[in-house]
Amino acid sequence: MNVFDGVIEGFRKRSGEMTFLDRVDDVRMRLFRAAVVLVIGTAAGFWVAMNYNVLGFFTRPVMPFLGGQRLKYLDPVDPFYITFQLALCIGVLVTLPYLLRQLWLLIEPMLLAGEKRLVRFSILGGVAFFFAGVFFCYYLTLPLILRFTMGFQTESLEQSVVVSDYLAMVLRLMGAFGIAFELPILVLLGTVLGVVTPQFLVEKRRYAIAIVMILSAVVTPADVSSMLLLAIPAMVLYEIGILLSRMFAGRPALMETAGEA
């Protein structure tokens, strides 16, 4: 049996009576539904962004450093583009339960009995940890970054913060912290599935540090403090992942006793 035959056989075992074409149709249908719901959510988010000060939530951390001034924009289309960005964020947020439901219904038939509980926990835990990272960034990291970067040459320079650049930086940082906070969940999932071991994670720690430092330098503003404010929590989360891996390593019974969904 070649690799392709093995994939087809594995698909048949996991999908039961559902054929490959049935699975493709199911994926297409669910993607279409998710896209329609996301468009509707984004349209509702556009109305919310137009009628409520959603932008104020994102600009609040920088306002103490502007001396009573407002953020600037340089392109005539920037106000619309900024509003659309906010609308998309709101749309994703309000439709997230439905999107996750569609994701679960898509992958649930492909899972074995012992995998369903694990994947369900990973999805819910991943969402919780992602938002924990976002709030950590907003309430702690972002103010520290702004205080540090905007504290230089204040006697000689006057700030003129462009809203599009500022919002792009904030969303990039929030996304980076949200993804970084997924590390414990990913490590736990990999351990239970037998992909990684505590020994592997410890042995590759130096490579993990190097990767985290590089990625932190890419996604944060070009200063050492910003890079460290992302890299240090990420490495702490990596160590937490090692602890979780040690707790759950060698426990295949978790998969066997997970039970049906």
N, C-alpha and C positions, 0 to 999 in steps of 0.2 A: 504493500500500500504506500503510495507516494504522499507528499505533504498535502497536496490538494485534496486527495481522497480522505485524508485524516480530518481536514477542516470540514468537508461535507458531512462526514460521519458524525463529528462532534456537533455540527449544526442540527442534524436530524435527532440526535439524542436529546438535545436541549429544547428543540422546538416542537417535538411531538409530531402532530399531523400537519403543522404549518410548513408549507414549502418555502423555498427561497424567494420566489416571486411574491408569495403572500407576505413575507417579511418585508420585502422592498415596498410593496403597496402600503403596508402598515406604517413604515417609516415615513413615506411621502405624505400620508394622510396626517400623521401627528405633527410633522414639521409644518405642514400647511396650517393646521389649527393653531399651532404655537405662534406662527408668523401673524395670523389674523388677530389673535388675541393681543399680541405685542403691539401691533399697529393701533388697535383700539386703545390699549393702555397708554401708548405714547401720545395719541390724540388727546386723551383725558389729561395726561401730564402736561401737555402744551397749554391747556386751559388753566390748569393749576399754576403753572409757572407764570402765566400772564396776569393772573388775578391775586396771587399771593407772592410774598417776597421770598421765594425759594432761593434765589441767588444770594440773598442776605445770609443764609445759613452757611454757604461756602465762603463768602467774603468776610464773615465775622472775625476769623483769626487774624486777618491782616489789617482790619480797620484801626486798631490802636496805634499802628505805626504810620498811618497816613496823615495825621495831624488834622483831622476833620475833612480831608479831601475825599473825593470819590475816585473809584477806579476809572481808567481811561480806555477808550477804544480807538483804533486807528483806521479801521476799514468800515465803510457804511453798512456792510452786511453783518458785521460782528454781533450787533444786538440780536438779530434773528438767529444766527448760528448758535450763540450762547443759549438762547431760549430753547432751541431744538435740542441741544446737549442736555439741558436740564430736563426737558420733557422725556427724552429717552431714558435718563436715569430713573425718573419717576415711573415711567412705563415698565421698566424691568423690575422695579421694586414691587409695584402693586400686582404685577402678573406673575411674580416669582412662584407663588404656591401652585398656580396652574401649570407653569412651565416645568416645575419639578414633578408634578403629577404625571404629565405627559412623558417625561423622561423615565419615570419609574414604570409606567405601563409599557414603555417601549422595551426596556431591558428585562423586566420581570419574567416574561416567558422564556428568556434565554438563560435564566439562572437555575442552578440546581437548588434543591430544598435547603441545604445548609448554607447557601450563599445569600439567600434573600434577606435574612435578618441583618447580616453583616453589611450588605450594600445599602440597605435602608438606613442603618445607623450611620454609615459613612456619609450619605447624602445630607441627612439632617445635621450631623455633627460638623460637616464641612461648611454648611450655610452658617451655623452658629459661630464657628471659628472665623469665617470670613468677615462677618459683621463685627466680631470682636476686634479683628485687626483694623477695620475701617475706623471704629470709634477710638481705638488706641492711637491711630495716626492723627485723627482730627483733634482730640482733646489734649494730647500730650506731645506728640512728635512735631506736628505742624507749627504750633506756637513756638517751640524751641528752635526750629529751623528758621523761622521768620525773625525771631529775636536775635539770633546769631548773625544771619546774613545781612539783615538790614540795620545792624548796629555799627557798621563801619562807615567812616567818612561822613558822619552826619553833619559835621560843621561845614563841609565843603559841597555836599551833594544834596539835591532835593529829589525825592522819589517821585516817579511817574509810572505807577504800576499799570500795565496793560491787562485788561480783564481776560482776554483770550489766553494769553500766556500764563496768567496766574491760575485760571481755572484748569487749564491743561496740566499744570504742575500738581494741583491739588488732586485731581482725578487720578493722575498717574501714581502719586504717592499712596492714595487710598487703595487703589488696585494692587499695588505692590505689597502693601502691608496685609491686605486681605489674603493674597496668595501665600505670603510668607507664613501666616498663621495656620495655613492648611497643613504644614509639615507634620505635626503630631498625628493627624488623621491619616495622612498618606503613609507614614511609617507604620502605624498600627495596622492599616489595611494590608500593606505589603508583608508585614510579619505574619498575620493570620493566614494569608494566602500562600505563604512560603516563598515569597519573592526575595525578601531580605531577612537577615538574621542580626541579632545584636552584635555579634562579632564582626560582621561585614560593616555595619554602621560605624563601629569604633575604629576599624582599620582604615576606613575611607574618610575619617573625620578631617584630615588635612586637606583632602580634595574638596570636601564639602565647604570648608572655610574659604578656600580659594574661589569656588564658584559663587558663594554668597557675596564675597567682597566684590567680585567682578560685576555681578548683577546689581548689587547695591549702587555701585559707581555709575552704572548705566541709567538706572531709573530715577535717581535722586539728583537734585541740583549739584553743580560742580563744586562741591566743597567737602572736606573731610568729615565735618561734623554731621552733615546730612547722611553721608554714606554710613557712618558708624551708628547713627540712630536707627537705621534699618538693619544693618548687619548684626549688631549685638542682639536685638530681640530674636532675629532669625536663628542665630546660633544657640540661644537659650532654648528656643523651641525645638531645635535639632536634638539637643541634649534631653529634653523632655520626651521626644520621640524615642530616643535610645532607652530611657527608663520604661516607657510603655512597651517597647519591643521586648525587653527582658521579662516584663510581667506576663506577656501573652505568648512568648516563644515556647514551642514545644507543647502547645495545647490544641492539637487537631480536633479534640472533642468539641471545641467551640463550633467548628463547622458541622460536625456530625449531629449535634444536639440542637442546632439552631431552629429546626422545625420548619413546617410549611408557613408561608406568609398568610 
